[in-house]
Amino acid sequence: NAVAGGSMDGTELHFYFPDGLCWDADGKLCISNATKHSAIHYVDMNSKYVTCVATGTGTGNKHVYGICSNGSKVYAAVKGANEIGYVENGAYSKFTLKSGDSDYSLSGANPQGVAHDGTYLYCSLRDMLKVIKVDASGNVSELPLTIKPFALALNADKTKLFVGPNNTDSKIIMVDTETGEE
C-alpha cells in the first residue's frame, strides 16, 4: 500500500530513487529523493500530502542520500556536493564542519549515510573509509574503518554504530561510539 511519492508537492506523486527515510518530531515521514529532483520531502501521514521542504540540494551531481532526525532537525548526506546539510523550520542549510581551528573539508568524501544519537551526528564518508562524529558546534572527530561505509544505524542505547558497506564490501561492522573501535 503506497503512502505517497513525488518530486514536488501533492498527493499523487512518484519518487525517483528515494534513498533515505526517517521520522521527524511531529510524526511526519521524511524522504530523501536522491536523483532527478534531489530533495527532502515530508509526508503528513494523516492526509498523505507530500511537501518538498528542501530542494536545490541536488543540482548537477548533488544527490541527497541518507537522512536522519534528532527531533528538531533532519540531517542529510549530500553526495556530489560533499556536504552535510539539515532542514530546520522548513529551510535547508549546509552544516559547517570544523577540526580544531580549521574548516573540515568533505572534498572527495562522498557522504552517504547519517545517524544521530541525540548528541552527535555520524556521517559515513565512503571514499575516505571513515565515519565522522560531529558535535552540535560542528567539531569533527574521525572513526577510521576497514570498509567503505554506506548505511548507518545506532543500537537502542546508542553505544554501538552499525555500518553497512558499500556494495563492494561484504560485512556489516559494529563500532563503539566512545572509542571508535570496530
C-alpha positions as CSV (number, residue, x, y, z in Angstrom):
1,N,0.0,0.0,0.0
2,A,1.8,3.2,-1.2
3,V,2.0,6.1,1.2
4,A,3.0,8.8,-1.2
5,G,5.5,9.7,-3.8
6,G,6.8,12.7,-5.5
7,S,9.2,15.3,-6.6
8,M,7.4,18.5,-5.6
9,D,4.2,18.8,-3.5
10,G,0.9,17.0,-3.6
11,T,-0.7,13.6,-3.0
12,E,-0.3,11.8,-6.4
13,L,3.4,11.9,-6.8
14,H,6.1,9.4,-7.6
15,F,9.7,9.3,-6.2
16,Y,12.8,8.6,-8.2
17,F,15.3,6.7,-6.1
18,P,14.1,7.5,-2.5
19,D,17.3,6.6,-0.7
20,G,16.6,7.7,2.9
21,L,13.7,7.6,5.3
22,C,13.3,8.9,8.9
23,W,10.6,10.4,11.2
24,D,10.6,14.0,12.4
25,A,9.5,15.1,15.8
26,D,6.0,15.8,14.5
27,G,5.5,12.3,13.2
28,K,6.0,13.2,9.6
29,L,7.8,10.7,7.3
30,C,10.9,12.4,5.8
31,I,12.1,11.1,2.5
32,S,15.4,11.9,0.6
33,N,14.9,11.7,-3.1
34,A,18.5,11.1,-4.4
35,T,18.3,11.8,-8.1
36,K,16.4,13.7,-10.7
37,H,14.8,16.3,-8.3
38,S,17.2,15.7,-5.5
39,A,15.3,17.0,-2.4
40,I,14.0,16.2,1.0
41,H,10.2,15.7,1.4
42,Y,7.9,15.4,4.4
43,V,4.7,13.3,4.3
44,D,1.8,14.1,6.5
45,M,0.7,10.6,7.4
46,N,-2.9,11.6,8.0
47,S,-3.5,13.4,4.7
48,K,-0.8,11.6,2.7
49,Y,0.2,15.1,1.5
50,V,3.8,15.4,0.4
51,T,5.6,18.7,0.9
52,C,9.0,19.4,-0.6
53,V,11.0,21.1,2.2
54,A,14.4,21.3,0.7
55,T,15.4,21.4,-2.9
56,G,18.3,22.9,-4.8
57,T,20.5,20.4,-2.8
58,G,20.6,18.3,-5.9
59,T,21.7,20.4,-8.9
60,G,24.1,18.6,-11.2
61,N,25.5,15.5,-9.4
62,K,24.5,16.6,-5.9
63,H,22.2,13.8,-4.6
64,V,20.6,13.6,-1.1
65,Y,21.3,10.1,0.2
66,G,20.9,9.2,3.9
67,I,18.8,11.3,6.2
68,C,18.1,11.1,10.0
69,S,16.4,13.3,12.6
70,N,17.4,14.3,16.1
71,G,13.9,15.6,16.8
72,S,14.4,19.3,15.9
73,K,16.4,18.9,12.7
74,V,16.5,16.5,9.8
75,Y,20.1,15.9,8.6
76,A,21.1,14.8,5.1
77,A,24.3,13.5,3.5
78,V,24.6,15.2,0.1
79,K,26.8,13.2,-2.3
80,G,28.5,15.1,-5.1
81,A,28.1,18.4,-3.1
82,N,30.3,16.7,-0.5
83,E,28.3,18.3,2.3
84,I,26.1,17.5,5.3
85,G,23.0,19.7,5.4
86,Y,20.0,19.9,7.7
87,V,16.4,21.1,7.5
88,E,15.2,23.3,10.3
89,N,11.9,25.2,10.3
90,G,11.4,24.2,6.6
91,A,14.7,25.7,5.4
92,Y,17.8,23.8,4.2
93,S,21.3,24.8,5.4
94,K,24.8,23.5,5.0
95,F,26.4,22.2,8.2
96,T,29.7,23.9,8.8
97,L,32.3,21.4,10.0
98,K,35.5,22.2,12.0
99,S,38.6,20.4,13.1
100,G,40.2,22.4,15.8
101,D,40.5,26.0,14.4
102,S,40.3,24.9,10.8
103,D,37.4,24.1,8.5
104,Y,36.9,20.3,7.9
105,S,36.7,19.5,4.2
106,L,34.5,16.8,2.8
107,S,36.0,17.3,-0.7
108,G,36.0,13.9,-2.5
109,A,34.4,12.2,0.6
110,N,31.1,11.1,-0.9
111,P,29.0,11.3,2.2
112,Q,26.3,8.6,2.2
113,G,24.6,7.7,5.5
114,V,23.8,9.6,8.6
115,A,22.7,8.7,12.1
116,H,22.1,10.9,15.2
117,D,22.3,9.7,18.9
118,G,20.8,12.8,20.4
119,T,24.2,14.4,21.0
120,Y,26.3,13.5,18.0
121,L,25.7,13.3,14.3
122,Y,27.5,10.4,12.5
123,C,28.1,10.5,8.7
124,S,29.7,7.8,6.6
125,L,32.3,9.1,4.1
126,R,32.5,6.3,1.6
127,D,35.6,7.4,-0.3
128,M,37.6,8.3,2.8
129,L,37.0,4.9,4.6
130,K,35.7,6.6,7.7
131,V,32.7,7.8,9.7
132,I,32.9,11.3,11.2
133,K,31.3,12.1,14.6
134,V,30.1,15.7,14.7
135,D,29.0,17.7,17.8
136,A,26.4,20.4,17.8
137,S,29.0,23.1,17.1
138,G,30.3,21.2,14.0
139,N,33.5,19.9,15.6
140,V,34.6,16.6,13.9
141,S,36.3,13.5,15.2
142,E,37.1,10.6,12.9
143,L,36.3,6.9,13.2
144,P,38.6,5.2,10.6
145,L,37.2,2.0,9.2
146,T,38.3,-1.1,7.2
147,I,35.4,-1.0,4.8
148,K,33.8,1.6,2.5
149,P,30.9,2.8,4.7
150,F,27.4,3.4,3.4
151,A,24.4,3.0,5.7
152,L,24.4,3.8,9.4
153,A,22.3,2.8,12.3
154,L,22.6,3.1,16.1
155,N,21.6,0.4,18.6
156,A,18.8,1.3,21.2
157,D,21.2,2.6,23.9
158,K,23.3,4.5,21.3
159,T,26.6,2.8,22.3
160,K,27.2,0.9,19.0
161,L,27.1,2.2,15.5
162,F,26.3,-0.3,12.8
163,V,27.9,0.4,9.5
164,G,26.6,-1.2,6.3
165,P,29.2,-1.4,3.5
166,N,29.2,-0.1,0.0
167,N,28.1,-2.8,-2.4
168,T,31.8,-3.8,-3.0
169,D,32.3,-4.9,0.6
170,S,30.6,-7.9,2.3
171,K,30.2,-7.3,6.0
172,I,28.4,-5.1,8.4
173,I,30.6,-3.8,11.2
174,M,29.9,-2.6,14.7
175,V,31.8,0.4,16.0
176,D,31.9,1.5,19.6
177,T,30.7,5.1,19.7
178,E,33.0,6.1,22.5
179,T,36.3,4.5,21.4
180,G,35.7,4.2,17.7
181,E,36.9,0.6,17.7
182,E,35.5,-2.0,15.4
